[in-house]
């Protein structure tokens, strides 16, 4: 009789464990499907997708030109002989991180603004404008389309500890394509990341915005100098 009771007890324990396992499995499955529960990391939607940057046009090979990482000019083109340079709004084709929205907006506007100021100073063109309506259809004009293709706002904490080596520095990379009508005549790519000595040495005490504004200004001035050199303007 004792042997029978022992067998019954073991059977009961086995059944209980099986039921517990099934209930636990069902509960786990149910939790994943319930609204408001935390999904597995692999299934979570990405907060910042990586868009495809516009490809470099066919037939264009970039080469370094002093402080600009890459440029290309159409054969015989030298920026001279044009009355108007039109610079439309900068487009953004880099990773869009949720915590960078304010800085991203600032940088998009600053690229256009700083390019206008730097290119006005070259005196290569009678007019540099951001308004399409100021470009007469019968004028000799160029259009410079700029796209931000890489972007990070940076972080002061990382700069404080290792900013001298580039940690935490803002990053901006811009590609520009210049057109004479429908003809592509110039392409450039320029990247800046904590270019000033102050950003490297004392970046932990500077704001992301101050450093990135300086980087954008540096990029614009270097591009203007590049264009002057190729136009042979002293």
Backbone as CSV, one residue per row, in Angstrom:
resi,resn,N_x,N_y,N_z,CA_x,CA_y,CA_z,C_x,C_y,C_z
1,UNK,0.818,-1.206,0.000,0.000,0.000,0.000,0.853,1.257,0.000
2,UNK,1.925,1.269,0.811,2.804,2.441,0.848,3.395,2.723,-0.518
3,UNK,3.714,1.576,-1.240,4.303,1.765,-2.581,3.317,2.425,-3.525
4,UNK,2.055,2.076,-3.406,1.030,2.655,-4.273,0.876,4.136,-3.968
5,UNK,0.872,4.463,-2.660,0.727,5.865,-2.279,1.886,6.707,-2.790
6,UNK,3.085,6.136,-2.729,4.270,6.863,-3.216,4.162,7.136,-4.708
7,UNK,3.719,6.109,-5.481,3.563,6.271,-6.929,2.516,7.337,-7.237
8,UNK,1.408,7.333,-6.476,0.369,8.339,-6.688,0.895,9.738,-6.418
9,UNK,1.716,9.861,-5.353,2.255,11.179,-5.010,3.182,11.687,-6.095
10,UNK,4.041,10.773,-6.620,4.965,11.170,-7.683,4.209,11.596,-8.932
11,UNK,3.126,10.864,-9.258,2.319,11.217,-10.428,1.699,12.596,-10.247
12,UNK,1.239,12.869,-9.034,0.605,14.170,-8.761,1.605,15.309,-8.903
13,UNK,2.836,15.071,-8.399,3.878,16.103,-8.497,4.219,16.374,-9.960
14,UNK,4.334,15.289,-10.753,4.653,15.441,-12.175,3.574,16.224,-12.897
15,UNK,2.343,15.939,-12.575,1.235,16.644,-13.234,1.250,18.119,-12.873
16,UNK,1.553,18.397,-11.599,1.586,19.796,-11.147,2.674,20.574,-11.881
17,UNK,3.879,19.968,-12.013,4.978,20.619,-12.723,4.626,20.873,-14.181
18,UNK,3.974,19.930,-14.805,3.600,20.080,-16.213,2.618,21.220,-16.382
19,UNK,1.626,21.309,-15.456,0.641,22.375,-15.550,1.290,23.727,-15.331
20,UNK,2.210,23.772,-14.328,2.917,25.028,-14.048,3.710,25.495,-15.244
21,UNK,4.371,24.550,-15.942,5.175,24.886,-17.119,4.310,25.446,-18.232
22,UNK,3.146,24.816,-18.444,2.249,25.264,-19.501,1.716,26.654,-19.198
23,UNK,1.301,26.862,-17.914,0.749,28.155,-17.522,1.794,29.239,-17.661
24,UNK,3.021,28.897,-17.209,4.114,29.871,-17.309,4.383,30.238,-18.749
25,UNK,4.393,29.238,-19.632,4.633,29.485,-21.050,3.544,30.350,-21.646
26,UNK,2.298,30.068,-21.284,1.189,30.858,-21.818,1.268,32.288,-21.322
27,UNK,1.627,32.416,-20.013,1.727,33.754,-19.440,2.796,34.562,-20.125
28,UNK,3.944,33.915,-20.399,5.050,34.608,-21.061,4.650,35.056,-22.449
29,UNK,3.977,34.179,-23.185,3.547,34.517,-24.537,2.530,35.634,-24.507
30,UNK,1.629,35.557,-23.527,0.593,36.567,-23.424,1.183,37.927,-23.114
31,UNK,2.207,37.977,-22.234,2.811,39.247,-21.847,3.388,39.974,-23.043
32,UNK,4.000,39.239,-23.962,4.634,39.857,-25.131,3.610,40.514,-26.042
33,UNK,2.373,40.012,-25.998,1.377,40.543,-26.913,0.505,41.620,-26.262
34,UNK,0.675,41.819,-24.955,-0.157,42.794,-24.272,0.336,44.212,-24.533
35,UNK,-0.572,45.148,-24.743,-0.152,46.540,-24.942,0.571,47.061,-23.706
36,UNK,1.617,47.830,-23.937,2.328,48.458,-22.837,3.453,47.623,-22.266
37,UNK,3.587,46.362,-22.677,4.679,45.542,-22.172,5.932,45.801,-22.977
38,UNK,7.073,45.455,-22.415,8.361,45.690,-23.064,8.661,44.577,-24.052
39,UNK,8.856,44.931,-25.301,9.160,43.941,-26.332,10.635,43.610,-26.281
40,UNK,11.032,42.437,-26.804,12.447,42.096,-26.869,13.219,43.160,-27.644
41,UNK,14.479,43.354,-27.295,15.280,44.408,-27.925,15.325,44.269,-29.437
42,UNK,15.412,43.033,-29.909,15.530,42.820,-31.348,14.265,43.236,-32.082
43,UNK,13.139,43.201,-31.376,11.876,43.518,-32.033,11.494,44.986,-31.893
44,UNK,12.218,45.721,-31.045,11.867,47.121,-30.816,12.145,47.950,-32.059
45,UNK,11.259,48.865,-32.420,11.503,49.705,-33.588,12.684,50.623,-33.359
46,UNK,13.482,50.813,-34.379,14.653,51.682,-34.259,14.216,53.124,-34.081
47,UNK,14.875,53.830,-33.154,14.548,55.232,-32.918,15.160,56.129,-33.979
48,UNK,16.254,55.660,-34.561,16.927,56.498,-35.559,17.373,55.616,-36.716
49,UNK,16.639,55.685,-37.820,17.011,54.898,-38.980,18.153,55.549,-39.731
50,UNK,18.882,54.780,-40.496,19.989,55.317,-41.282,19.524,55.446,-42.726
51,UNK,19.226,56.651,-43.165,18.757,56.826,-44.540,19.891,56.667,-45.534
52,UNK,19.532,56.483,-46.752,20.518,56.365,-47.810,20.907,57.756,-48.290
53,UNK,22.198,58.072,-48.211,22.665,59.354,-48.736,22.562,59.328,-50.251
54,UNK,22.268,60.471,-50.852,22.202,60.494,-52.313,23.543,60.084,-52.900
55,UNK,23.546,59.227,-53.896,24.812,58.751,-54.459,25.551,59.859,-55.193
56,UNK,26.871,59.719,-55.240,27.667,60.634,-56.050,27.312,60.389,-57.511
57,UNK,27.082,61.439,-58.271,26.673,61.267,-59.671,27.692,60.464,-60.480
58,UNK,27.195,59.766,-61.482,28.061,58.997,-62.374,29.099,59.900,-63.031
59,UNK,30.302,59.391,-63.136,31.364,60.145,-63.804,32.081,61.129,-62.912
60,UNK,31.676,61.216,-61.641,32.305,62.153,-60.713,33.273,61.400,-59.804
61,UNK,34.526,61.809,-59.799,35.541,61.255,-58.905,36.100,62.394,-58.059
62,UNK,35.922,62.276,-56.765,36.365,63.336,-55.870,37.847,63.201,-55.545
63,UNK,38.520,64.333,-55.398,39.917,64.321,-54.932,40.100,65.424,-53.904
64,UNK,41.022,65.216,-52.985,41.253,66.185,-51.913,41.778,67.486,-52.494
65,UNK,41.316,68.590,-51.915,41.763,69.911,-52.350,42.023,70.754,-51.105
66,UNK,43.257,70.753,-50.647,43.671,71.476,-49.445,42.785,71.097,-48.257
67,UNK,41.904,72.002,-47.811,41.110,71.747,-46.605,39.743,71.133,-46.880
68,UNK,39.443,70.852,-48.123,38.186,70.189,-48.483,38.496,68.739,-48.820
69,UNK,37.784,67.818,-48.152,38.115,66.395,-48.306,37.943,65.876,-49.734
70,UNK,36.985,66.416,-50.471,36.789,65.935,-51.835,36.105,66.953,-52.719
71,UNK,36.654,67.171,-53.926,35.992,68.053,-54.894,36.084,67.443,-56.293
72,UNK,35.208,67.924,-57.158,35.240,67.581,-58.586,34.741,68.784,-59.355
73,UNK,35.415,69.111,-60.433,34.969,70.188,-61.316,34.815,69.642,-62.725
74,UNK,33.778,70.099,-63.414,33.606,69.738,-64.818,34.770,70.324,-65.619
75,UNK,35.211,69.640,-66.670,36.324,70.147,-67.476,36.083,71.587,-67.938
76,UNK,37.062,72.454,-67.655,36.980,73.841,-68.093,36.201,74.768,-67.188
77,UNK,35.570,74.232,-66.150,34.758,75.073,-65.273,35.621,75.723,-64.195
78,UNK,35.429,77.053,-63.952,36.245,77.744,-62.944,35.476,78.791,-62.136
79,UNK,34.148,78.721,-62.122,33.284,79.599,-61.309,33.146,81.027,-61.858
80,UNK,33.888,81.385,-62.865,33.855,82.766,-63.352,32.817,82.948,-64.455
81,UNK,32.369,84.217,-64.614,31.448,84.548,-65.689,29.989,84.430,-65.330
82,UNK,29.692,84.305,-64.026,28.302,84.156,-63.586,27.906,85.350,-62.731
83,UNK,26.666,85.796,-62.898,26.175,86.943,-62.146,25.595,86.555,-60.788
84,UNK,24.924,85.417,-60.740,24.152,85.058,-59.543,24.479,83.630,-59.101
85,UNK,24.625,83.464,-57.784,24.713,82.136,-57.187,23.496,81.975,-56.271
86,UNK,22.691,80.966,-56.563,21.495,80.675,-55.772,21.786,79.484,-54.869
87,UNK,21.557,79.656,-53.549,21.785,78.580,-52.578,20.455,78.267,-51.895
88,UNK,19.739,77.239,-52.322,18.451,76.901,-51.710,18.635,76.319,-50.312
89,UNK,17.523,76.041,-49.637,17.573,75.461,-48.298,18.386,74.170,-48.300
90,UNK,19.167,73.991,-47.256,19.954,72.767,-47.085,19.022,71.597,-46.785
91,UNK,19.305,70.454,-47.369,18.532,69.250,-47.068,19.331,68.370,-46.096
92,UNK,18.612,67.453,-45.435,19.227,66.592,-44.417,19.006,65.144,-44.803
93,UNK,20.104,64.393,-44.940,20.001,62.991,-45.340,20.911,62.122,-44.484
94,UNK,20.999,62.455,-43.182,21.808,61.679,-42.251,20.895,61.026,-41.223
95,UNK,21.474,60.340,-40.245,20.685,59.721,-39.180,19.969,60.808,-38.381
96,UNK,18.680,60.622,-38.136,17.902,61.568,-37.345,17.678,60.990,-35.949
97,UNK,18.435,61.490,-34.981,18.315,61.024,-33.601,17.329,61.928,-32.843
98,UNK,16.472,61.327,-32.005,15.431,62.113,-31.323,15.998,63.243,-30.472
99,UNK,17.168,63.050,-29.868,17.720,64.067,-28.971,18.501,65.152,-29.708
100,UNK,18.470,65.138,-31.029,19.243,66.103,-31.800,18.371,67.060,-32.622
101,UNK,17.079,67.018,-32.400,16.170,67.782,-33.265,16.490,69.280,-33.269
102,UNK,16.686,69.860,-32.087,16.956,71.292,-32.002,18.282,71.642,-32.681
103,UNK,19.320,70.866,-32.378,20.634,71.123,-32.972,20.608,70.891,-34.477
104,UNK,19.872,69.874,-34.897,19.768,69.561,-36.320,19.147,70.728,-37.078
105,UNK,18.083,71.290,-36.526,17.425,72.443,-37.153,18.378,73.620,-37.248
106,UNK,19.127,73.867,-36.159,20.102,74.955,-36.163,21.143,74.750,-37.257
107,UNK,21.667,73.546,-37.350,22.740,73.270,-38.306,22.272,73.378,-39.750
108,UNK,21.065,72.933,-40.024,20.523,73.023,-41.383,20.469,74.481,-41.830
109,UNK,19.998,75.344,-40.935,19.946,76.764,-41.270,21.320,77.398,-41.336
110,UNK,22.224,76.988,-40.437,23.559,77.589,-40.377,24.391,77.271,-41.608
111,UNK,24.239,76.088,-42.175,24.999,75.741,-43.379,24.678,76.731,-44.496
112,UNK,23.406,76.964,-44.719,23.005,77.915,-45.766,23.508,79.325,-45.455
113,UNK,23.288,79.777,-44.227,23.665,81.130,-43.836,25.171,81.360,-43.957
114,UNK,25.961,80.421,-43.448,27.412,80.594,-43.465,27.983,80.506,-44.879
115,UNK,27.404,79.667,-45.717,27.856,79.600,-47.106,27.569,80.913,-47.832
116,UNK,26.395,81.483,-47.601,26.066,82.767,-48.226,27.081,83.827,-47.808
117,UNK,27.338,83.934,-46.504,28.263,84.961,-46.017,29.668,84.765,-46.577
118,UNK,30.138,83.525,-46.577,31.500,83.266,-47.052,31.633,83.494,-48.552
119,UNK,30.600,83.143,-49.315,30.684,83.283,-50.767,30.429,84.712,-51.226
120,UNK,29.668,85.479,-50.465,29.546,86.910,-50.753,30.927,87.559,-50.639
121,UNK,31.686,87.159,-49.621,33.007,87.751,-49.372,34.010,87.459,-50.486
122,UNK,33.781,86.411,-51.278,34.713,86.098,-52.372,34.611,87.087,-53.526
123,UNK,33.453,87.735,-53.668,33.156,88.641,-54.781,33.235,87.937,-56.134
124,UNK,33.064,86.634,-56.124,33.007,85.885,-57.377,31.704,86.172,-58.129
125,UNK,30.660,86.494,-57.369,29.332,86.680,-57.960,28.769,88.034,-57.541
126,UNK,28.044,88.674,-58.429,27.414,89.948,-58.096,26.360,89.763,-57.018
127,UNK,25.677,88.617,-57.070,24.605,88.344,-56.110,24.697,86.902,-55.628
128,UNK,24.584,86.724,-54.312,24.435,85.390,-53.718,23.113,85.422,-52.962
129,UNK,22.182,84.566,-53.332,20.836,84.653,-52.781,20.301,83.300,-52.351
130,UNK,19.330,83.331,-51.424,18.649,82.105,-51.005,17.218,82.069,-51.558
131,UNK,16.880,83.045,-52.386,15.517,83.150,-52.921,15.506,82.889,-54.425
132,UNK,14.782,81.855,-54.823,14.711,81.510,-56.239,14.115,82.637,-57.062
133,UNK,13.223,83.419,-56.465,12.578,84.510,-57.182,13.523,85.632,-57.567
134,UNK,14.716,85.651,-56.963,15.699,86.677,-57.286,16.646,86.252,-58.408
135,UNK,16.335,85.128,-59.040,17.176,84.628,-60.130,16.413,84.763,-61.449
136,UNK,16.661,85.811,-62.228,15.972,85.969,-63.516,16.272,84.789,-64.435
137,UNK,15.291,84.414,-65.217,15.461,83.248,-66.095,16.519,83.474,-67.165
138,UNK,16.773,84.725,-67.520,17.749,84.999,-68.574,19.133,85.343,-68.020
139,UNK,19.336,85.157,-66.699,20.626,85.515,-66.102,21.619,84.362,-66.201
140,UNK,22.884,84.698,-66.123,23.927,83.674,-66.011,24.045,83.326,-64.536
141,UNK,23.532,82.185,-64.182,23.450,81.847,-62.761,23.873,80.409,-62.496
142,UNK,24.244,80.188,-61.243,24.585,78.862,-60.750,23.682,78.540,-59.563
143,UNK,23.476,77.260,-59.329,22.685,76.802,-58.182,23.525,75.808,-57.390
144,UNK,23.689,76.065,-56.077,24.472,75.180,-55.208,23.536,74.472,-54.235
145,UNK,23.352,73.175,-54.437,22.462,72.365,-53.607,23.310,71.634,-52.562
146,UNK,22.995,71.851,-51.281,23.788,71.283,-50.189,22.968,70.283,-49.380
147,UNK,23.604,69.156,-49.057,22.940,68.105,-48.294,23.847,67.665,-47.149
148,UNK,23.306,67.641,-45.932,24.045,67.098,-44.788,23.923,65.583,-44.842
149,UNK,25.042,64.893,-44.993,25.007,63.440,-45.175,25.559,62.676,-43.970
150,UNK,26.117,63.385,-42.995,26.561,62.766,-41.744,26.408,63.806,-40.646
151,UNK,25.902,63.369,-39.468,25.618,64.370,-38.440,25.587,63.759,-37.046
152,UNK,26.243,64.450,-36.084,26.132,64.160,-34.660,26.287,65.469,-33.907
153,UNK,25.490,65.661,-32.870,25.566,66.918,-32.119,26.694,66.923,-31.104
154,UNK,27.237,65.749,-30.758,28.322,65.668,-29.784,27.802,65.629,-28.361
155,UNK,28.755,65.570,-27.406,28.384,65.502,-25.992,29.490,66.049,-25.110
156,UNK,29.129,66.986,-24.211,30.120,67.640,-23.366,30.827,66.714,-22.404
157,UNK,30.135,65.688,-21.902,30.755,64.762,-20.961,31.937,64.039,-21.590
158,UNK,31.746,63.524,-22.781,32.831,62.824,-23.471,33.961,63.782,-23.828
159,UNK,33.614,65.019,-24.209,34.662,66.001,-24.530,35.494,66.339,-23.304
160,UNK,34.855,66.385,-22.133,35.566,66.740,-20.909,36.705,65.765,-20.640
161,UNK,36.457,64.480,-20.895,37.463,63.469,-20.587,38.405,63.167,-21.753
162,UNK,37.907,63.249,-22.987,38.764,62.860,-24.120,38.491,63.678,-25.368
163,UNK,38.042,64.919,-25.191,37.748,65.766,-26.348,38.963,66.057,-27.200
164,UNK,40.148,66.076,-26.572,41.378,66.327,-27.306,41.585,65.293,-28.404
165,UNK,41.072,64.087,-28.189,41.233,62.982,-29.146,39.987,62.796,-30.021
166,UNK,39.060,63.726,-29.938,37.885,63.682,-30.806,36.623,63.171,-30.158
167,UNK,36.720,62.616,-28.940,35.524,62.076,-28.284,34.532,63.194,-27.982
168,UNK,33.265,62.939,-28.271,32.205,63.882,-27.949,32.121,65.107,-28.837
169,UNK,32.994,65.210,-29.835,32.946,66.369,-30.718,31.762,66.248,-31.679
170,UNK,31.088,67.357,-31.969,30.040,67.315,-32.997,30.640,66.897,-34.342
171,UNK,29.805,66.334,-35.176,30.229,65.905,-36.515,29.239,66.439,-37.536
172,UNK,29.757,67.015,-38.607,28.893,67.388,-39.723,29.655,67.162,-41.020
173,UNK,28.991,66.518,-41.956,29.571,66.295,-43.283,28.547,66.745,-44.316
174,UNK,28.987,67.593,-45.219,28.084,68.183,-46.212,28.563,67.829,-47.609
175,UNK,27.615,67.497,-48.461,27.913,67.336,-49.896,27.173,68.429,-50.653
176,UNK,27.894,69.099,-51.528,27.279,70.131,-52.353,27.403,69.795,-53.825
177,UNK,26.369,70.106,-54.592,26.381,69.912,-56.035,25.930,71.200,-56.707
178,UNK,26.781,71.708,-57.589,26.515,72.983,-58.254,26.123,72.748,-59.702
179,UNK,25.090,73.497,-60.135,24.548,73.315,-61.481,24.541,74.627,-62.258
180,UNK,24.849,74.520,-63.515,24.624,75.593,-64.476,23.439,75.127,-65.313
181,UNK,22.252,75.605,-64.965,21.045,75.043,-65.582,20.879,73.611,-65.109
182,UNK,20.840,72.677,-66.047,20.735,71.257,-65.713,22.102,70.566,-65.685
183,UNK,23.152,71.288,-66.006,24.480,70.682,-66.109,25.212,70.741,-64.769
184,UNK,25.687,69.594,-64.309,26.478,69.530,-63.084,27.893,70.013,-63.385
185,UNK,28.356,71.005,-62.593,29.672,71.587,-62.878,30.644,71.476,-61.708
186,UNK,30.132,71.192,-60.498,31.006,71.155,-59.323,30.376,70.299,-58.240
187,UNK,31.199,69.481,-57.582,30.748,68.670,-56.449,31.806,68.780,-55.350
188,UNK,31.351,68.877,-54.112,32.302,68.853,-52.995,31.735,68.031,-51.847
189,UNK,32.638,67.503,-51.024,32.274,66.896,-49.754,33.240,67.414,-48.702
190,UNK,32.706,67.911,-47.589,33.545,68.453,-46.523,32.993,68.010,-45.174
191,UNK,33.894,67.560,-44.306,33.515,67.082,-42.978,34.266,67.874,-41.921
192,UNK,33.557,68.273,-40.870,34.168,69.006,-39.779,33.718,68.402,-38.444
193,UNK,34.676,68.367,-37.471,34.378,67.794,-36.160,35.319,68.384,-35.117
194,UNK,34.875,69.427,-34.428,35.692,70.057,-33.396,36.995,70.598,-33.945
195,UNK,36.900,71.486,-34.925,38.089,71.943,-35.644,38.948,72.923,-34.845
196,UNK,38.360,73.690,-33.973,39.137,74.719,-33.274,39.931,74.123,-32.122
197,UNK,41.036,74.806,-31.789,41.833,74.373,-30.650,41.030,74.415,-29.357
198,UNK,40.147,75.418,-29.239,39.324,75.526,-28.044,38.378,74.350,-27.887
199,UNK,37.851,73.852,-29.013,36.942,72.702,-28.954,37.675,71.466,-28.461
200,UNK,38.933,71.342,-28.831,39.712,70.169,-28.430,40.221,70.288,-26.992
201,UNK,40.750,71.446,-26.650,41.368,71.624,-25.335,40.329,71.874,-24.236
202,UNK,39.301,72.652,-24.567,38.337,73.057,-23.536,36.899,72.707,-23.933
203,UNK,36.755,71.679,-24.761,35.429,71.317,-25.276,34.433,70.930,-24.205
204,UNK,34.926,70.437,-23.071,34.026,70.067,-21.985,33.312,71.252,-21.380
205,UNK,33.839,72.448,-21.623,33.257,73.664,-21.078,32.501,74.461,-22.145
206,UNK,32.491,73.971,-23.372,31.796,74.647,-24.460,30.521,73.885,-24.815
207,UNK,29.537,74.595,-25.326,28.287,73.933,-25.710,28.447,73.237,-27.058
208,UNK,27.616,72.213,-27.270,27.601,71.520,-28.566,27.343,72.522,-29.689
209,UNK,26.411,73.448,-29.433,26.020,74.396,-30.471,27.172,75.330,-30.847
210,UNK,27.877,75.846,-29.850,28.996,76.752,-30.151,30.055,76.070,-31.003
211,UNK,30.368,74.828,-30.652,31.404,74.101,-31.401,30.928,73.817,-32.820
212,UNK,29.668,73.380,-32.953,29.191,73.043,-34.288,29.019,74.271,-35.171
213,UNK,28.595,75.379,-34.596,28.511,76.616,-35.379,29.889,77.007,-35.905
214,UNK,30.903,76.878,-35.072,32.260,77.194,-35.507,32.714,76.243,-36.613
215,UNK,32.367,74.965,-36.477,32.733,73.986,-37.516,32.074,74.326,-38.847
216,UNK,30.811,74.728,-38.803,30.098,75.074,-40.036,30.709,76.319,-40.668
217,UNK,31.057,77.285,-39.835,31.711,78.502,-40.335,33.055,78.148,-40.995
218,UNK,33.804,77.273,-40.345,35.097,76.837,-40.879,34.920,76.150,-42.232
219,UNK,33.911,75.300,-42.331,33.623,74.596,-43.583,33.304,75.587,-44.699
220,UNK,32.452,76.571,-44.389,32.035,77.536,-45.402,33.204,78.383,-45.888
221,UNK,34.035,78.842,-44.962,35.192,79.662,-45.338,36.174,78.855,-46.184
222,UNK,36.403,77.604,-45.811,37.320,76.766,-46.588,36.780,76.492,-47.990
223,UNK,35.465,76.306,-48.105,34.882,76.089,-49.427,35.008,77.346,-50.283
224,UNK,34.757,78.516,-49.682,34.895,79.776,-50.418,36.331,79.959,-50.904
225,UNK,37.301,79.641,-50.062,38.711,79.741,-50.461,39.033,78.782,-51.603
226,UNK,38.451,77.580,-51.541,38.642,76.598,-52.611,38.130,77.145,-53.945
227,UNK,36.956,77.734,-53.918,36.376,78.273,-55.155,37.201,79.448,-55.689
228,UNK,37.691,80.287,-54.783,38.544,81.406,-55.221,39.828,80.906,-55.877
229,UNK,40.415,79.884,-55.314,41.650,79.335,-55.892,41.426,78.835,-57.306
230,UNK,40.330,78.125,-57.492,40.066,77.560,-58.813,39.604,78.623,-59.808
231,UNK,39.111,79.752,-59.296,38.760,80.866,-60.170,39.964,81.794,-60.359
232,UNK,41.061,81.464,-59.636,42.296,82.260,-59.688,42.030,83.717,-59.269
233,UNK,41.247,83.856,-58.195,40.965,85.179,-57.631,41.871,85.395,-56.438
234,UNK,42.608,86.481,-56.430,43.560,86.774,-55.349,42.882,87.605,-54.266
